[in-house]
Each structure stands twice: as C-alpha cells, then as structure tokens.
C-alpha cells in the first residue's frame, strides 16, 4: 500500500488529489473524480479536529479492487454515524460512490476503509 501523511488534509487538497491521480494513473477520469470526491468527504469529517491524516491506497490489478484507508489519531469519531445534515449528505455520497465504506477505531486510531471495483 502506498501512503501519504498530511497536516490538515483539506488545506492540502491538491496533494491529496495528486496522490490519488498518481495511484489511479491509466484509469478513467470518472473513476478518479469519484474517488477524489469520496476521499475529500471523509477527510472533511476529520479535518476540523486533527493535526494529520494518513491516506493509504492499494490497487489490486488481479482482482480489480481499489482499497483506500484513511486514518487519524484524534478523538474516536465515526463519521458514518454523523447526524448533521451536511455530513449526512457527504457520507451518503461517499457510500454511493464506493462499493464499501467501513469505520473502526483500534488502539486510538480512527480508520475508514473504502473499497471500489475498478
């Protein structure tokens, strides 16, 4: 898995977009835009509270599965259970764009794992 660690991911959205584009080089622009949007929505759920976010990406060309893992070490917070209108729309969009979106907190790490058939 290739990984990038950023301070304040939304302030570094160009770096996030470049990272995703590099990982998906050779794939369609539609896929790139969908993944960028899903990652931005998840990062926005964490970005207000935490200093840094790590984003890991793995493209399994044998099974045609893209796997993204977004982690931070902030206060345990499951954005998939968010109850504010803005967050709900972003999470709903993310869940529609990706095939699976899961949250876990383990050893003080918030982890969102997203997968998509490519």
The first five atom37 places (N, CA, C, CB, O) and aatype in JSON, in Angstrom:
{
  "aatype": [20, 20, 20, 20, 20, 20, 20, 20, 20, 20, 20, 20, 20, 20, 20, 20, 20, 20, 20, 20, 20, 20, 20, 20, 20, 20, 20, 20, 20, 20, 20, 20, 20, 20, 20, 20, 20, 20, 20, 20, 20, 20, 20, 20, 20, 20, 20, 20, 20, 20, 20, 20, 20, 20, 20, 20, 20, 20, 20, 20, 20, 20, 20, 20, 20, 20, 20, 20, 20, 20, 20, 20, 20, 20, 20, 20, 20, 20, 20, 20, 20, 20, 20, 20, 20, 20, 20, 20, 20, 20, 20, 20, 20, 20, 20, 20, 20, 20, 20, 20, 20, 20, 20, 20, 20, 20, 20, 20, 20, 20, 20, 20, 20, 20, 20, 20, 20, 20],
  "atom_mask": [
    [1, 1, 1, 1, 1],
    [1, 1, 1, 1, 1],
    [1, 1, 1, 1, 1],
    [1, 1, 1, 1, 1],
    [1, 1, 1, 1, 1],
    [1, 1, 1, 1, 1],
    [1, 1, 1, 1, 1],
    [1, 1, 1, 1, 1],
    [1, 1, 1, 1, 1],
    [1, 1, 1, 1, 1],
    [1, 1, 1, 1, 1],
    [1, 1, 1, 1, 1],
    [1, 1, 1, 1, 1],
    [1, 1, 1, 1, 1],
    [1, 1, 1, 1, 1],
    [1, 1, 1, 1, 1],
    [1, 1, 1, 1, 1],
    [1, 1, 1, 1, 1],
    [1, 1, 1, 1, 1],
    [1, 1, 1, 1, 1],
    [1, 1, 1, 1, 1],
    [1, 1, 1, 1, 1],
    [1, 1, 1, 1, 1],
    [1, 1, 1, 1, 1],
    [1, 1, 1, 1, 1],
    [1, 1, 1, 1, 1],
    [1, 1, 1, 1, 1],
    [1, 1, 1, 1, 1],
    [1, 1, 1, 1, 1],
    [1, 1, 1, 1, 1],
    [1, 1, 1, 1, 1],
    [1, 1, 1, 1, 1],
    [1, 1, 1, 1, 1],
    [1, 1, 1, 1, 1],
    [1, 1, 1, 1, 1],
    [1, 1, 1, 1, 1],
    [1, 1, 1, 1, 1],
    [1, 1, 1, 1, 1],
    [1, 1, 1, 1, 1],
    [1, 1, 1, 1, 1],
    [1, 1, 1, 1, 1],
    [1, 1, 1, 1, 1],
    [1, 1, 1, 1, 1],
    [1, 1, 1, 1, 1],
    [1, 1, 1, 1, 1],
    [1, 1, 1, 1, 1],
    [1, 1, 1, 1, 1],
    [1, 1, 1, 1, 1],
    [1, 1, 1, 1, 1],
    [1, 1, 1, 1, 1],
    [1, 1, 1, 1, 1],
    [1, 1, 1, 1, 1],
    [1, 1, 1, 1, 1],
    [1, 1, 1, 1, 1],
    [1, 1, 1, 1, 1],
    [1, 1, 1, 1, 1],
    [1, 1, 1, 1, 1],
    [1, 1, 1, 1, 1],
    [1, 1, 1, 1, 1],
    [1, 1, 1, 1, 1],
    [1, 1, 1, 1, 1],
    [1, 1, 1, 1, 1],
    [1, 1, 1, 1, 1],
    [1, 1, 1, 1, 1],
    [1, 1, 1, 1, 1],
    [1, 1, 1, 1, 1],
    [1, 1, 1, 1, 1],
    [1, 1, 1, 1, 1],
    [1, 1, 1, 1, 1],
    [1, 1, 1, 1, 1],
    [1, 1, 1, 1, 1],
    [1, 1, 1, 1, 1],
    [1, 1, 1, 1, 1],
    [1, 1, 1, 1, 1],
    [1, 1, 1, 1, 1],
    [1, 1, 1, 1, 1],
    [1, 1, 1, 1, 1],
    [1, 1, 1, 1, 1],
    [1, 1, 1, 1, 1],
    [1, 1, 1, 1, 1],
    [1, 1, 1, 1, 1],
    [1, 1, 1, 1, 1],
    [1, 1, 1, 1, 1],
    [1, 1, 1, 1, 1],
    [1, 1, 1, 1, 1],
    [1, 1, 1, 1, 1],
    [1, 1, 1, 1, 1],
    [1, 1, 1, 1, 1],
    [1, 1, 1, 1, 1],
    [1, 1, 1, 1, 1],
    [1, 1, 1, 1, 1],
    [1, 1, 1, 1, 1],
    [1, 1, 1, 1, 1],
    [1, 1, 1, 1, 1],
    [1, 1, 1, 1, 1],
    [1, 1, 1, 1, 1],
    [1, 1, 1, 1, 1],
    [1, 1, 1, 1, 1],
    [1, 1, 1, 1, 1],
    [1, 1, 1, 1, 1],
    [1, 1, 1, 1, 1],
    [1, 1, 1, 1, 1],
    [1, 1, 1, 1, 1],
    [1, 1, 1, 1, 1],
    [1, 1, 1, 1, 1],
    [1, 1, 1, 1, 1],
    [1, 1, 1, 1, 1],
    [1, 1, 1, 1, 1],
    [1, 1, 1, 1, 1],
    [1, 1, 1, 1, 1],
    [1, 1, 1, 1, 1],
    [1, 1, 1, 1, 1],
    [1, 1, 1, 1, 1],
    [1, 1, 1, 1, 1],
    [1, 1, 1, 1, 1],
    [1, 1, 1, 1, 1],
    [1, 1, 1, 1, 1],
    [1, 1, 1, 1, 1]
  ],
  "atom_positions": [
    [[0.84, -1.18, 0.0], [0.0, 0.0, 0.0], [0.88, 1.24, 0.0], [-0.96, 0.0, 1.22], [1.85, 1.33, 0.76]],
    [[0.55, 2.18, -0.84], [1.25, 3.46, -0.89], [0.54, 4.42, 0.07], [1.29, 4.03, -2.35], [-0.69, 4.41, 0.17]],
    [[1.32, 5.24, 0.77], [0.75, 6.07, 1.84], [1.25, 7.5, 1.75], [1.08, 5.49, 3.2], [2.4, 7.75, 1.36]],
    [[0.36, 8.43, 2.11], [0.72, 9.84, 2.23], [0.19, 10.32, 3.58], [0.12, 10.7, 1.02], [-0.91, 9.97, 3.99]],
    [[0.99, 11.14, 4.27], [0.58, 11.72, 5.55], [0.57, 13.22, 5.38], [1.53, 11.28, 6.73], [1.56, 13.82, 4.94]],
    [[-0.55, 13.84, 5.73], [-0.72, 15.28, 5.53], [-1.19, 15.96, 6.8], [-1.7, 15.55, 4.4], [-2.01, 15.42, 7.54]],
    [[-0.68, 17.15, 7.04], [-1.25, 18.01, 8.06], [-2.47, 18.68, 7.44], [-0.21, 19.07, 8.6], [-2.38, 19.25, 6.35]],
    [[-3.58, 18.62, 8.13], [-4.79, 19.3, 7.67], [-5.09, 18.96, 6.2], [-4.64, 20.82, 7.85], [-4.81, 19.77, 5.32]],
    [[-5.63, 17.81, 5.95], [-5.83, 17.29, 4.59], [-6.57, 18.23, 3.66], [-6.56, 15.99, 4.65], [-6.22, 18.33, 2.49]],
    [[-7.58, 18.93, 4.16], [-8.34, 19.8, 3.27], [-7.53, 21.0, 2.82], [-9.62, 20.27, 3.94], [-7.72, 21.5, 1.72]],
    [[-6.62, 21.47, 3.66], [-5.74, 22.57, 3.26], [-4.71, 22.08, 2.26], [-5.05, 23.19, 4.47], [-4.09, 22.88, 1.56]],
    [[-4.53, 20.78, 2.18], [-3.59, 20.16, 1.25], [-4.34, 19.35, 0.19], [-2.6, 19.27, 1.99], [-3.86, 18.31, -0.26]],
    [[-5.51, 19.85, -0.21], [-6.33, 19.06, -1.13], [-5.64, 18.81, -2.47], [-7.65, 19.77, -1.38], [-5.88, 17.78, -3.1]],
    [[-4.78, 19.72, -2.9], [-4.03, 19.48, -4.14], [-3.11, 18.27, -3.98], [-3.21, 20.73, -4.54], [-2.99, 17.45, -4.89]],
    [[-2.48, 18.15, -2.82], [-1.6, 17.0, -2.56], [-2.41, 15.71, -2.52], [-0.83, 17.19, -1.24], [-1.96, 14.67, -3.01]],
    [[-3.59, 15.77, -1.92], [-4.47, 14.59, -1.88], [-4.88, 14.21, -3.3], [-5.73, 14.86, -1.01], [-4.79, 13.04, -3.68]],
    [[-5.31, 15.19, -4.08], [-5.73, 14.92, -5.46], [-4.58, 14.36, -6.29], [-6.27, 16.19, -6.12], [-4.78, 13.44, -7.08]],
    [[-3.39, 14.91, -6.12], [-2.21, 14.42, -6.85], [-1.88, 12.98, -6.47], [-1.0, 15.32, -6.59], [-1.55, 12.16, -7.32]],
    [[-1.98, 12.69, -5.17], [-1.71, 11.34, -4.68], [-2.68, 10.34, -5.3], [-1.81, 11.3, -3.14], [-2.27, 9.28, -5.79]],
    [[-3.98, 10.66, -5.28], [-4.99, 9.77, -5.85], [-4.77, 9.61, -7.36], [-6.42, 10.31, -5.57], [-4.85, 8.5, -7.89]],
    [[-4.48, 10.72, -8.05], [-4.25, 10.66, -9.5], [-3.06, 9.77, -9.83], [-4.02, 12.08, -10.07], [-3.08, 9.02, -10.8]],
    [[-2.01, 9.87, -9.03], [-0.82, 9.04, -9.25], [-1.15, 7.56, -9.08], [0.32, 9.45, -8.28], [-0.69, 6.72, -9.86]],
    [[-1.95, 7.24, -8.07], [-2.3, 5.84, -7.81], [-3.23, 5.28, -8.89], [-2.97, 5.71, -6.45], [-3.2, 4.08, -9.17]],
    [[-4.05, 6.14, -9.5], [-5.03, 5.68, -10.49], [-4.63, 6.03, -11.92], [-6.38, 6.29, -10.18], [-5.46, 6.04, -12.82]],
    [[-3.35, 6.29, -12.12], [-2.88, 6.61, -13.46], [-3.26, 5.48, -14.43], [-1.34, 6.85, -13.46], [-3.02, 4.31, -14.15]],
    [[-3.84, 5.86, -15.55], [-4.24, 4.88, -16.55], [-5.71, 4.47, -16.43], [-3.38, 3.66, -16.43], [-6.25, 3.82, -17.32]],
    [[-6.36, 4.86, -15.34], [-7.77, 4.59, -15.17], [-8.59, 5.8, -15.64], [-8.09, 4.25, -13.68], [-8.02, 6.86, -15.93]],
    [[-9.89, 5.64, -15.72], [-10.75, 6.7, -16.28], [-10.8, 7.94, -15.39], [-12.16, 6.16, -16.49], [-10.62, 7.87, -14.17]],
    [[-11.06, 9.08, -16.02], [-11.25, 10.33, -15.3], [-12.47, 10.23, -14.39], [-11.41, 11.51, -16.29], [-12.48, 10.8, -13.29]],
    [[-13.5, 9.51, -14.82], [-14.7, 9.33, -13.99], [-14.33, 8.66, -12.67], [-15.76, 8.48, -14.75], [-14.76, 9.1, -11.61]],
    [[-13.55, 7.59, -12.74], [-13.12, 6.89, -11.53], [-12.3, 7.82, -10.64], [-12.31, 5.63, -11.88], [-12.51, 7.88, -9.43]],
    [[-11.39, 8.55, -11.24], [-10.55, 9.48, -10.48], [-11.41, 10.51, -9.75], [-9.56, 10.19, -11.41], [-11.18, 10.78, -8.57]],
    [[-12.38, 11.08, -10.42], [-13.24, 12.1, -9.81], [-14.09, 11.5, -8.67], [-14.16, 12.73, -10.88], [-14.27, 12.14, -7.63]],
    [[-14.6, 10.29, -8.87], [-15.4, 9.64, -7.84], [-14.57, 9.38, -6.58], [-15.97, 8.32, -8.36], [-15.02, 9.64, -5.46]],
    [[-13.37, 8.88, -6.77], [-12.51, 8.57, -5.63], [-12.07, 9.85, -4.94], [-11.28, 7.76, -6.08], [-12.07, 9.92, -3.71]],
    [[-11.68, 10.87, -5.71], [-11.32, 12.16, -5.13], [-12.45, 12.7, -4.25], [-10.97, 13.18, -6.24], [-12.21, 13.17, -3.13]],
    [[-13.67, 12.63, -4.76], [-14.81, 13.17, -4.03], [-15.04, 12.38, -2.73], [-16.08, 13.12, -4.91], [-15.29, 12.98, -1.68]],
    [[-14.96, 11.06, -2.8], [-15.15, 10.23, -1.61], [-14.08, 10.52, -0.56], [-15.14, 8.75, -1.98], [-14.39, 10.62, 0.63]],
    [[-12.84, 10.64, -0.98], [-11.74, 10.92, -0.04], [-11.92, 12.3, 0.59], [-10.37, 10.83, -0.76], [-11.74, 12.45, 1.8]],
    [[-12.27, 13.29, -0.2], [-12.49, 14.64, 0.33], [-13.61, 14.66, 1.37], [-12.82, 15.61, -0.8], [-13.5, 15.34, 2.39]],
    [[-14.69, 13.92, 1.12], [-15.8, 13.89, 2.07], [-15.38, 13.27, 3.4], [-16.98, 13.1, 1.49], [-15.74, 13.77, 4.46]],
    [[-14.61, 12.19, 3.35], [-14.15, 11.55, 4.58], [-13.15, 12.46, 5.29], [-13.5, 10.18, 4.28], [-13.23, 12.63, 6.51]],
    [[-12.21, 13.04, 4.55], [-11.23, 13.94, 5.17], [-11.92, 15.13, 5.84], [-10.22, 14.44, 4.13], [-11.48, 15.58, 6.9]],
    [[-12.98, 15.64, 5.24], [-13.67, 16.8, 5.83], [-14.31, 16.44, 7.17], [-14.74, 17.32, 4.86], [-14.48, 17.32, 8.02]],
    [[-14.65, 15.19, 7.37], [-15.25, 14.77, 8.63], [-14.23, 14.8, 9.77], [-15.84, 13.37, 8.5], [-14.6, 14.94, 10.93]],
    [[-12.95, 14.67, 9.44], [-11.9, 14.64, 10.45], [-11.1, 15.92, 10.53], [-10.98, 13.5, 10.19], [-10.54, 16.23, 11.58]],
    [[-11.04, 16.66, 9.47], [-10.07, 17.74, 9.33], [-10.2, 18.85, 10.36], [-10.18, 18.32, 7.98], [-9.22, 19.55, 10.62]],
    [[-11.34, 19.03, 10.93], [-11.53, 20.14, 11.86], [-10.83, 19.92, 13.19], [-12.99, 20.38, 12.1], [-10.45, 20.88, 13.86]],
    [[-10.65, 18.66, 13.58], [-10.15, 18.36, 14.91], [-8.69, 17.91, 14.95], [-11.0, 17.32, 15.52], [-8.04, 18.08, 15.98]],
    [[-8.19, 17.36, 13.9], [-6.94, 16.63, 14.0], [-5.8, 17.28, 13.23], [-7.13, 15.24, 13.5], [-6.0, 18.01, 12.26]],
    [[-4.62, 17.0, 13.7], [-3.43, 17.58, 13.1], [-3.05, 16.92, 11.78], [-2.27, 17.48, 14.07], [-2.7, 17.61, 10.82]],
    [[-3.12, 15.62, 11.72], [-2.71, 14.96, 10.48], [-3.62, 13.78, 10.16], [-1.26, 14.49, 10.59], [-4.27, 13.2, 11.03]],
    [[-3.64, 13.46, 8.89], [-4.42, 12.35, 8.37], [-3.49, 11.56, 7.45], [-5.72, 12.84, 7.62], [-2.73, 12.15, 6.68]],
    [[-3.56, 10.24, 7.51], [-2.81, 9.43, 6.55], [-3.81, 8.78, 5.6], [-1.93, 8.34, 7.28], [-4.9, 8.36, 6.0]],
    [[-3.41, 8.72, 4.35], [-4.23, 8.09, 3.32], [-3.37, 7.04, 2.65], [-4.78, 9.15, 2.28], [-2.31, 7.34, 2.11]],
    [[-3.86, 5.81, 2.68], [-3.15, 4.7, 2.04], [-4.0, 4.21, 0.89], [-2.85, 3.54, 3.05], [-5.23, 4.2, 0.96]],
    [[-3.33, 3.79, -0.17], [-4.04, 3.37, -1.38], [-3.38, 2.11, -1.94], [-4.05, 4.5, -2.45], [-2.16, 2.02, -2.03]],
    [[-4.22, 1.14, -2.3], [-3.73, -0.07, -2.94], [-4.64, -0.4, -4.11], [-3.67, -1.26, -1.92], [-5.86, -0.48, -3.95]],
    [[-4.05, -0.59, -5.26], [-4.8, -1.0, -6.44], [-4.38, -2.44, -6.74], [-4.53, -0.05, -7.67], [-3.25, -2.69, -7.17]],
    [[-5.31, -3.37, -6.53], [-5.04, -4.78, -6.81], [-5.49, -5.05, -8.24], [-5.77, -5.73, -5.79], [-6.68, -5.18, -8.52]],
    [[-4.53, -5.13, -9.13], [-4.86, -5.28, -10.55], [-5.36, -6.69, -10.88], [-3.64, -4.97, -11.4], [-6.02, -6.88, -11.9]],
    [[-5.07, -7.66, -10.03], [-5.56, -9.02, -10.27], [-7.06, -9.11, -10.0], [-4.8, -10.03, -9.38], [-7.8, -9.72, -10.77]],
    [[-7.49, -8.5, -8.9], [-8.92, -8.57, -8.55], [-9.68, -7.3, -8.95], [-9.07, -8.8, -7.05], [-10.89, -7.22, -8.77]],
    [[-8.95, -6.31, -9.5], [-9.55, -5.04, -9.91], [-10.28, -4.35, -8.74], [-10.52, -5.26, -11.07], [-11.4, -3.87, -8.89]],
    [[-9.62, -4.33, -7.59], [-10.18, -3.69, -6.41], [-9.25, -2.56, -5.97], [-10.38, -4.72, -5.26], [-8.04, -2.74, -5.83]],
    [[-9.84, -1.4, -5.75], [-9.14, -0.25, -5.18], [-9.48, -0.22, -3.7], [-9.54, 1.1, -5.89], [-10.65, -0.29, -3.33]],
    [[-8.46, -0.13, -2.86], [-8.67, -0.05, -1.42], [-8.0, 1.21, -0.9], [-8.14, -1.32, -0.69], [-6.81, 1.43, -1.13]],
    [[-8.76, 2.02, -0.18], [-8.25, 3.24, 0.44], [-8.47, 3.15, 1.94], [-8.94, 4.51, -0.16], [-9.54, 2.73, 2.39]],
    [[-7.46, 3.56, 2.7], [-7.57, 3.59, 4.15], [-7.19, 4.99, 4.61], [-6.67, 2.49, 4.83], [-6.09, 5.47, 4.32]],
    [[-8.1, 5.63, 5.34], [-7.86, 6.97, 5.86], [-7.81, 6.85, 7.37], [-8.97, 8.01, 5.4], [-8.75, 6.34, 7.99]],
    [[-6.7, 7.32, 7.98], [-6.51, 7.18, 9.41], [-6.13, 8.5, 10.06], [-5.44, 6.14, 9.69], [-5.49, 9.36, 9.46]],
    [[-6.55, 8.63, 11.32], [-6.09, 9.74, 12.15], [-6.07, 9.25, 13.6], [-7.01, 11.01, 11.99], [-6.65, 8.21, 13.92]],
    [[-5.41, 10.0, 14.45], [-5.29, 9.58, 15.85], [-6.05, 10.52, 16.78], [-3.83, 9.52, 16.26], [-5.69, 10.66, 17.95]],
    [[-7.08, 11.15, 16.28], [-7.87, 12.08, 17.08], [-8.87, 11.37, 17.96], [-8.59, 13.06, 16.19], [-8.81, 10.15, 18.15]],
    [[-9.79, 12.13, 18.5], [-10.86, 11.61, 19.33], [-11.65, 10.59, 18.53], [-11.8, 12.77, 19.84], [-11.95, 10.83, 17.36]],
    [[-12.0, 9.43, 19.13], [-12.8, 8.45, 18.39], [-14.06, 9.12, 17.81], [-13.19, 7.27, 19.3], [-14.83, 9.76, 18.53]],
    [[-14.23, 8.94, 16.52], [-15.32, 9.62, 15.83], [-15.67, 8.83, 14.58], [-14.94, 11.09, 15.46], [-14.84, 8.69, 13.68]],
    [[-16.89, 8.32, 14.52], [-17.35, 7.55, 13.37], [-18.19, 8.46, 12.47], [-18.17, 6.31, 13.82], [-19.37, 8.67, 12.75]],
    [[-17.61, 8.99, 11.4], [-18.38, 9.89, 10.53], [-19.53, 9.2, 9.82], [-17.47, 10.52, 9.51], [-20.44, 9.86, 9.32]],
    [[-19.51, 7.88, 9.76], [-20.6, 7.15, 9.12], [-21.88, 7.24, 9.95], [-20.22, 5.69, 8.91], [-22.98, 7.0, 9.44]],
    [[-21.73, 7.6, 11.21], [-22.89, 7.75, 12.1], [-23.23, 9.21, 12.35], [-22.62, 7.04, 13.42], [-24.04, 9.51, 13.23]],
    [[-22.62, 10.11, 11.61], [-22.82, 11.55, 11.78], [-24.3, 11.9, 11.6], [-21.96, 12.35, 10.77], [-24.98, 11.34, 10.74]],
    [[-24.78, 12.83, 12.4], [-26.2, 13.17, 12.37], [-26.51, 14.58, 11.89], [-26.77, 13.0, 13.72], [-27.67, 14.98, 11.88]],
    [[-25.5, 15.35, 11.48], [-25.79, 16.68, 10.95], [-26.07, 16.57, 9.45], [-24.6, 17.66, 11.22], [-25.55, 15.68, 8.78]],
    [[-26.89, 17.45, 8.94], [-27.34, 17.37, 7.55], [-26.17, 17.42, 6.56], [-28.32, 18.52, 7.24], [-26.13, 16.63, 5.62]],
    [[-25.24, 18.33, 6.76], [-24.1, 18.44, 5.83], [-23.29, 17.15, 5.79], [-23.19, 19.61, 6.23], [-22.95, 16.66, 4.71]],
    [[-23.0, 16.62, 6.94], [-22.19, 15.4, 7.0], [-22.95, 14.22, 6.43], [-21.76, 15.11, 8.43], [-22.38, 13.39, 5.72]],
    [[-24.23, 14.13, 6.74], [-25.02, 13.02, 6.22], [-24.97, 12.97, 4.7], [-26.46, 13.13, 6.69], [-24.8, 11.89, 4.13]],
    [[-25.11, 14.12, 4.05], [-25.08, 14.14, 2.58], [-23.72, 13.69, 2.05], [-25.4, 15.55, 2.06], [-23.65, 12.93, 1.09]],
    [[-22.65, 14.16, 2.68], [-21.31, 13.76, 2.25], [-21.07, 12.27, 2.43], [-20.27, 14.53, 3.02], [-20.47, 11.63, 1.57]],
    [[-21.53, 11.73, 3.54], [-21.36, 10.29, 3.8], [-22.23, 9.47, 2.85], [-21.71, 9.96, 5.27], [-21.79, 8.44, 2.34]],
    [[-23.46, 9.92, 2.62], [-24.33, 9.22, 1.66], [-23.68, 9.21, 0.29], [-25.73, 9.89, 1.59], [-23.68, 8.18, -0.39]],
    [[-23.14, 10.34, -0.13], [-22.45, 10.42, -1.42], [-21.27, 9.45, -1.46], [-21.97, 11.85, -1.69], [-21.1, 8.72, -2.43]],
    [[-20.47, 9.44, -0.41], [-19.32, 8.54, -0.34], [-19.76, 7.09, -0.45], [-18.53, 8.75, 0.96], [-19.15, 6.3, -1.17]],
    [[-20.81, 6.73, 0.27], [-21.3, 5.35, 0.23], [-21.85, 4.98, -1.15], [-22.38, 5.16, 1.28], [-21.77, 3.81, -1.55]],
    [[-22.38, 5.94, -1.87], [-22.87, 5.68, -3.23], [-21.71, 5.54, -4.23], [-23.82, 6.8, -3.69], [-21.78, 4.74, -5.17]],
    [[-20.65, 6.31, -4.02], [-19.51, 6.29, -4.93], [-18.62, 5.06, -4.75], [-18.69, 7.54, -4.74], [-18.02, 4.58, -5.71]],
    [[-18.55, 4.56, -3.53], [-17.68, 3.43, -3.23], [-18.52, 2.17, -3.03], [-16.81, 3.72, -1.97], [-19.71, 2.27, -2.72]],
    [[-17.92, 1.0, -3.2], [-18.65, -0.25, -3.01], [-18.79, -0.61, -1.53], [-17.96, -1.38, -3.76], [-19.78, -1.22, -1.13]],
    [[-17.81, -0.24, -0.73], [-17.93, -0.46, 0.71], [-17.19, 0.65, 1.44], [-17.37, -1.85, 1.11], [-16.15, 1.14, 0.99]],
    [[-17.75, 1.05, 2.59], [-17.15, 2.07, 3.45], [-17.35, 1.58, 4.87], [-17.8, 3.51, 3.22], [-18.48, 1.39, 5.31]],
    [[-16.26, 1.37, 5.6], [-16.33, 0.85, 6.96], [-15.48, 1.69, 7.9], [-15.89, -0.62, 7.0], [-14.45, 2.23, 7.5]],
    [[-15.92, 1.8, 9.15], [-15.19, 2.52, 10.18], [-14.78, 1.56, 11.29], [-16.05, 3.68, 10.76], [-15.51, 0.63, 11.63]],
    [[-13.6, 1.8, 11.83], [-13.2, 1.13, 13.06], [-12.26, 2.05, 13.83], [-12.52, -0.24, 12.76], [-11.57, 2.89, 13.25]],
    [[-12.24, 1.87, 15.13], [-11.28, 2.57, 15.98], [-10.54, 1.49, 16.74], [-11.97, 3.62, 16.95], [-11.14, 0.7, 17.47]],
    [[-9.23, 1.47, 16.56], [-8.44, 0.48, 17.26], [-7.12, 1.11, 17.68], [-8.2, -0.76, 16.38], [-6.46, 1.8, 16.9]],
    [[-6.77, 0.87, 18.93], [-5.53, 1.43, 19.51], [-5.45, 2.94, 19.34], [-4.32, 0.78, 18.87], [-4.36, 3.47, 19.1]],
    [[-6.58, 3.64, 19.47], [-6.61, 5.09, 19.38], [-6.53, 5.64, 17.97], [-5.49, 5.64, 20.16], [-6.32, 6.84, 17.78]],
    [[-6.71, 4.79, 16.98], [-6.67, 5.21, 15.57], [-8.06, 5.09, 14.97], [-5.64, 4.36, 14.76], [-8.66, 4.02, 14.99]],
    [[-8.57, 6.2, 14.43], [-9.79, 6.18, 13.63], [-9.4, 5.69, 12.25], [-10.49, 7.59, 13.57], [-8.43, 6.18, 11.66]],
    [[-10.14, 4.72, 11.72], [-9.8, 4.16, 10.41], [-11.05, 3.99, 9.57], [-9.07, 2.81, 10.57], [-12.0, 3.3, 9.97]],
    [[-11.05, 4.63, 8.41], [-12.1, 4.43, 7.41], [-11.47, 3.63, 6.28], [-12.71, 5.81, 6.9], [-10.45, 4.03, 5.72]],
    [[-12.08, 2.5, 5.94], [-11.61, 1.68, 4.83], [-12.69, 1.71, 3.75], [-11.29, 0.2, 5.29], [-13.85, 1.38, 4.0]],
    [[-12.27, 2.11, 2.56], [-13.19, 2.17, 1.42], [-12.67, 1.26, 0.31], [-13.36, 3.64, 0.9], [-11.46, 1.18, 0.08]],
    [[-13.58, 0.58, -0.36], [-13.2, -0.25, -1.5], [-14.11, 0.02, -2.67], [-13.24, -1.75, -1.12], [-15.28, 0.38, -2.52]],
    [[-13.54, -0.16, -3.85], [-14.3, 0.04, -5.08], [-13.76, -0.88, -6.16], [-14.23, 1.53, -5.54], [-12.55, -0.98, -6.36]],
    [[-14.67, -1.55, -6.86], [-14.29, -2.34, -8.03], [-13.93, -1.39, -9.15], [-15.43, -3.31, -8.46], [-14.67, -0.45, -9.44]],
    [[-12.79, -1.63, -9.78], [-12.34, -0.71, -10.84], [-12.19, -1.43, -12.17], [-11.01, -0.06, -10.45], [-11.83, -0.81, -13.16]]
  ]
}
